[in-house]
């Protein structure tokens, strides 16, 4: 494809995405795909190679993007690591955003217990897994509340990371130096990838990072099941902990979203997306969600919007019971990326108010047929397309090795049925 044609495609795709994010009607429903970990059999590689070799990951992203022609193809080749950003936000705000995700090499350096990786704790062709864990006892909530960053740095992370178990040791200092070197290496790869994608006609957006305060406790400190028990046994302690973590989670988002004008010019957009994944949302009853989860999350979202960012929220699990609360957010200021919510119900509640994303189950792309994919897309777009503000996207960061013929059917169906 010639350079002028790639430049035209880049402009068309970016305008399409910007309109949808702002809850407007574009020329066609966009297709946003995520290369969390790529279809390995299609690329004739393994999850281990992609997870531990940054250049292998970059090569895979370029090939899949070029072969299938999505409107946007984002690369998040890591697992949850927001706690490390939080730990550094006061002392090293310039570094904190760059340790948002744990990659395979970072896992080797830190020897963390949050994650399992192919070729390490699991077989070479197993999808990487975030497990979280229980690393704080209920009686330690007081220490977290009194000094959250001190507790995280001096107590929690030494329990989580074998390399940091003796904070003032040569082993710990060496691990942090190695981590810094690897973060630079990973960042350089991501910059190269963004530039190469742009040159091929694929837009990207600047990204910031934040988190739900109660998920911080559930994912990284007490484990999901234990924090739910805590909400029944010691709710006041949990609420106090979320209150002290809220401004810190917002601060990481605001600082990571401070994008210089020249960088925005490179991307060609003023939109900076602030990614927030939600985990406990689908586990909590509406009562517990509205009392302990939503108020803190809403404050974080509000601070991000105040800073000029667009919260890009991944509502994991089935968020259908909580849709009405999203109307409390400013109109046209957030992106709602749903995993398993009822999208037709979401359109009914949020249409014209919030950008809606999702709709493509990983199981369909992995186990379905091209005809089933086309039928699914046609039916979904008939209900979700009217009025704009909808983007097709994988319903989850699938660990399934999807079929190339189904991805081709997906892109063809969007082009056929997604036009306005």
C-alpha positions in Angstrom: 0.0 0.0 0.0 1.4 3.4 -0.9 2.3 6.0 1.7 -0.5 8.5 0.6 -3.1 5.7 1.0 -1.8 4.8 4.4 -2.0 8.4 5.4 -5.6 8.6 4.2 -6.5 5.4 6.2 -4.8 6.8 9.3 -6.9 10.0 9.1 -10.2 8.1 8.4 -9.6 5.6 11.3 -8.7 8.3 13.8 -11.7 10.5 13.0 -13.9 7.4 13.2 -12.6 6.5 16.6 -12.7 10.1 17.9 -16.4 10.5 16.9 -17.3 7.2 18.7 -15.4 8.1 21.9 -17.3 11.4 21.9 -20.6 9.5 21.4 -21.2 10.7 17.9 -22.0 9.0 14.7 -19.0 8.1 12.5 -19.0 6.9 8.9 -18.8 3.3 10.1 -18.7 1.4 13.4 -15.0 1.0 14.3 -13.3 -2.2 15.2 -10.9 -1.9 18.1 -8.8 -5.0 18.8 -6.3 -5.6 21.6 -3.1 -7.6 21.3 -2.8 -8.6 24.9 -1.3 -11.8 23.8 -1.4 -12.7 20.1 -2.8 -15.7 18.2 0.3 -17.8 18.6 -0.5 -20.6 16.1 -1.1 -18.1 13.4 2.2 -16.4 14.1 4.0 -19.8 14.5 5.3 -18.8 17.9 4.6 -19.5 21.5 3.1 -17.5 24.4 6.5 -17.7 26.1 8.4 -16.1 23.2 5.8 -13.3 22.9 5.8 -12.7 26.7 9.6 -12.6 27.2 10.9 -11.3 23.9 9.7 -7.7 23.3 10.8 -7.7 19.6 8.9 -11.0 19.0 5.8 -9.3 20.5 6.3 -6.2 18.3 6.7 -8.4 15.2 3.5 -10.2 16.0 1.5 -7.0 16.5 2.7 -5.6 13.1 1.9 -8.8 11.3 -1.6 -9.2 12.7 -2.5 -5.5 12.2 -1.2 -5.6 8.6 -2.9 -8.8 7.7 -6.4 -8.0 9.1 -6.7 -4.2 9.0 -8.5 -3.2 12.2 -9.3 0.4 13.0 -7.0 0.3 16.0 -4.8 -2.5 17.4 -3.6 -1.8 21.0 -0.7 -3.7 22.5 -0.8 -4.5 26.3 1.6 -7.3 26.6 1.6 -7.4 30.4 -0.4 -8.3 33.5 -1.7 -6.2 36.4 1.0 -4.3 38.1 -0.7 -1.1 39.2 0.5 -1.5 42.8 4.0 -0.8 41.7 2.9 2.5 40.1 1.1 3.3 43.3 4.2 2.5 45.4 6.4 5.0 43.5 3.9 7.8 42.9 5.0 10.1 45.7 8.7 9.6 45.6 9.2 9.0 41.9 6.2 10.4 40.0 8.3 10.5 36.8 8.9 6.7 36.9 5.7 5.5 38.4 3.5 5.3 35.2 6.1 3.1 33.4 5.7 0.2 35.8 1.9 0.0 35.3 2.1 -3.5 33.7 4.2 -6.4 34.6 5.9 -8.1 31.6 7.6 -11.5 31.6 11.1 -10.1 32.0 9.9 -7.9 34.9 8.4 -10.9 36.5 11.8 -12.7 36.3 13.5 -9.7 37.9 11.0 -9.1 40.7 10.0 -12.8 41.2 6.5 -11.6 42.1 3.8 -14.0 43.4 1.0 -12.1 41.8 1.5 -13.7 38.3 2.3 -16.9 36.5 4.1 -17.0 33.2 4.7 -19.5 30.4 8.0 -21.3 30.5 8.3 -20.3 34.2 5.5 -21.4 36.5 3.4 -22.9 33.6 4.1 -24.6 30.3 5.5 -22.5 27.4 2.2 -22.3 25.5 0.0 -21.4 28.4 -1.5 -17.9 28.5 0.0 -15.7 31.3 -2.1 -15.5 34.4 -2.7 -12.8 37.0 -3.7 -14.5 40.3 -3.3 -11.7 42.9 -3.2 -13.0 46.4 -3.6 -12.6 50.1 -0.6 -10.6 51.4 -2.2 -8.6 54.2 -4.0 -9.8 57.3 -7.3 -8.1 58.4 -5.7 -6.7 61.5 -3.2 -4.8 59.3 -5.9 -2.5 57.8 -4.9 0.1 60.5 -1.3 0.2 59.2 -2.5 0.6 55.6 -4.8 3.4 56.6 -2.2 5.3 58.7 0.6 5.1 56.1 -0.6 3.6 52.8 2.6 4.1 50.8 4.9 3.1 53.7 2.8 -0.1 54.2 2.9 -1.0 50.5 6.7 -0.3 50.1 8.0 -1.7 53.4 5.5 -4.5 54.2 3.5 -5.6 51.2 5.9 -5.7 48.3 8.7 -7.5 50.3 6.1 -10.2 50.9 5.0 -10.3 47.3 8.4 -10.2 45.5 11.2 -12.6 46.4 13.8 -10.1 45.0 12.6 -7.4 47.5 12.1 -9.5 50.6 15.1 -7.8 52.2 14.5 -4.1 51.2 17.9 -2.8 52.0 19.9 -5.7 50.6 22.2 -5.8 47.5 19.6 -8.2 46.0 16.8 -5.7 46.3 19.0 -2.8 45.0 20.1 -5.0 42.0 16.5 -6.0 41.2 15.4 -2.3 41.2 18.3 -1.3 38.9 17.5 -4.2 36.5 13.8 -3.3 36.6 14.6 0.3 35.6 16.7 -1.0 32.7 14.0 -3.3 31.5 11.3 -0.6 31.8 13.4 1.5 29.5 13.8 -1.4 27.1 10.0 -2.1 27.1 9.2 1.6 26.7 11.5 1.9 23.7 9.8 -1.1 22.0 6.4 0.5 22.6 7.6 3.7 21.0 8.9 1.9 18.0 5.7 -0.1 17.7 3.5 3.0 17.9 5.5 4.7 15.2 5.5 1.6 12.9 1.7 1.2 13.3 1.2 4.9 12.5 3.3 4.6 9.4 1.1 1.6 8.3 -2.1 3.6 8.8 -3.1 2.5 12.3 -3.8 5.2 14.9 -3.1 5.1 18.6 -4.1 7.2 21.6 -1.9 8.4 24.5 -2.8 6.3 27.5 -2.9 7.1 31.2 -3.5 4.5 34.0 -5.6 4.4 37.1 -7.5 1.9 39.3 -10.5 1.3 41.4 -9.5 1.8 45.1 -11.4 -1.3 46.4 -9.9 -3.4 43.6 -6.4 -2.4 44.8 -7.2 -4.1 48.1 -8.9 -7.1 46.5 -6.3 -7.7 43.8 -3.1 -6.9 45.5 -3.6 -7.1 49.3 -6.4 -9.2 50.6 -7.5 -11.3 47.6 -11.0 -10.9 46.1 -12.8 -13.4 48.2 -11.3 -12.1 51.5 -12.1 -8.5 50.8 -15.8 -9.5 50.3 -15.7 -11.1 53.7 -14.1 -8.0 55.1 -17.0 -5.9 53.8 -19.3 -7.9 56.0 -17.1 -8.2 59.1 -15.1 -5.0 59.2 -16.8 -2.6 56.7 -15.5 0.6 58.4 -11.9 -0.5 58.0 -12.4 -1.3 54.3 -14.1 2.0 53.7 -11.3 3.9 55.4 -8.7 2.1 53.4 -10.5 2.9 50.1 -10.7 6.5 51.2 -6.9 6.8 51.7 -6.1 5.0 48.5 -8.5 7.1 46.3 -6.4 10.2 46.0 -3.3 8.1 45.3 -5.0 6.1 42.5 -6.2 9.4 41.0 -2.8 10.9 41.2 -1.2 8.1 39.2 -3.9 8.7 36.5 -3.4 12.4 36.5 0.4 12.3 36.3 0.5 9.5 33.7 -1.9 11.6 31.6 0.2 14.7 31.5 1.0 14.4 27.8 3.1 17.2 26.2 1.6 19.1 23.2 4.3 17.7 20.9 3.3 14.1 21.8 -0.4 14.9 21.2 0.6 16.3 17.9 2.4 13.0 17.0 -0.8 11.1 17.8 -2.9 13.6 16.0 -5.5 13.9 18.8 -6.2 15.7 22.0 -7.9 12.6 23.5 -5.9 11.0 26.3 -7.5 7.7 27.4 -7.1 6.8 31.1 -7.4 3.0 31.5 -9.2 1.6 34.6 -10.0 -2.2 34.8 -12.8 -3.2 37.2 -12.8 -6.6 38.9 -15.0 -6.6 42.1 -17.8 -4.9 40.2 -19.4 -8.1 39.0 -19.0 -9.9 42.3 -20.6 -7.3 44.6 -24.4 -7.0 45.1 -25.8 -3.6 44.0 -26.0 -2.7 47.7 -22.4 -3.4 48.4 -21.3 -1.9 45.1 -23.2 1.4 45.7 -22.0 1.7 49.3 -18.3 0.7 49.1 -17.1 0.4 45.5 -18.8 3.1 43.4 -18.2 6.2 45.6 -14.4 5.8 45.6 -14.3 4.8 41.9 -16.5 7.8 41.0 -14.1 10.2 42.7 -11.2 8.8 40.8 -13.1 9.1 37.5 -14.0 12.7 38.4 -10.4 13.7 39.1 -9.3 12.2 35.7 -12.0 14.1 33.9 -11.1 17.3 35.7 -7.6 16.8 34.4 -8.8 16.6 30.9 -8.5 12.8 30.5 -11.1 10.4 29.1 -11.5 7.5 31.5 -11.5 4.2 29.4 -13.1 1.8 31.8 -13.1 -2.0 31.3 -16.2 -3.2 33.1 -15.1 -6.9 33.6 -17.7 -9.6 34.3 -21.4 -8.8 34.0 -21.8 -5.1 34.9 -25.5 -5.1 33.9 -26.9 -4.6 37.4 -24.9 -1.4 37.8 -25.6 0.4 34.5 -27.8 3.1 36.0 -25.0 4.4 38.2 -23.0 5.3 35.1 -25.5 8.0 34.3 -24.0 9.9 37.3 -20.9 10.5 35.2 -20.7 13.4 32.8 -22.2 12.9 29.4 -19.7 12.0 26.6 -16.7 12.0 29.0 -16.0 8.2 29.4 -15.6 5.0 27.4 -17.5 1.9 28.7 -15.7 -1.2 27.6 -17.9 -4.2 28.6 -16.8 -7.8 29.0 -20.1 -9.7 29.5 -22.8 -7.1 30.2 -26.0 -7.1 28.2 -25.0 -4.6 25.5 -28.6 -4.1 24.3 -29.6 -3.2 27.8 -26.5 -1.0 28.0 -27.6 0.8 24.8 -31.0 1.3 26.2 -29.7 2.9 29.4 -26.5 4.7 28.1 -27.3 5.4 24.5 -26.3 9.0 23.7 -24.6 9.4 27.0 -21.6 7.0 27.1 -19.4 5.4 24.4 -20.0 1.7 24.5 -17.5 -0.9 23.4 -17.4 -4.7 23.3 -19.6 -7.4 21.8 -17.2 -10.0 20.3 -16.7 -13.1 22.6 -13.3 -14.7 22.4 -15.0 -18.1 22.4 -16.8 -17.1 19.2 -13.5 -16.2 17.5 -11.8 -19.3 18.8 -14.5 -21.9 18.4 -17.1 -20.5 16.1 -17.2 -20.4 12.3 -17.0 -17.5 9.9 -20.7 -17.7 9.3 -21.5 -17.6 13.0 -19.2 -14.6 13.3 -21.0 -12.7 10.5 -24.4 -13.5 11.9 -23.4 -12.3 15.4 -22.0 -9.0 14.0 -25.0 -8.4 11.8 -27.5 -8.9 14.7 -25.4 -6.9 17.2 -25.0 -3.9 14.9 -28.7 -3.8 14.0 -29.3 -3.0 17.7 -26.2 -1.1 18.8 -25.3 0.9 15.7 -28.1 3.5 15.6 -27.1 6.9 16.8 -23.4 6.2 17.0 -21.2 5.9 20.1 -20.6 2.2 19.7 -17.3 0.3 18.8 -16.9 -3.4 18.3 -14.2 -4.9 20.4 -13.3 -8.3 21.8 -15.4 -9.0 24.9 -12.4 -10.0 26.9 -8.6 -10.1 26.7 -9.0 -13.6 25.5 -6.4 -16.3 26.3 -7.9 -18.4 23.5 -6.0 -18.9 20.3 -8.4 -17.4 17.8 -8.9 -18.6 14.2 -7.6 -16.4 11.5 -10.6 -17.1 9.3 -12.9 -15.8 12.0 -10.9 -12.6 12.4 -11.2 -12.1 8.7 -15.0 -12.7 8.9 -15.2 -10.2 11.7 -13.4 -7.4 9.8 -15.4 -8.1 6.6 -18.7 -8.1 8.5 -18.0 -4.7 10.2 -17.2 -3.2 6.8 -20.4 -4.6 5.4 -22.9 -4.0 8.2 -21.3 -1.2 10.1 -21.7 1.7 7.6 -24.0 4.6 8.5 
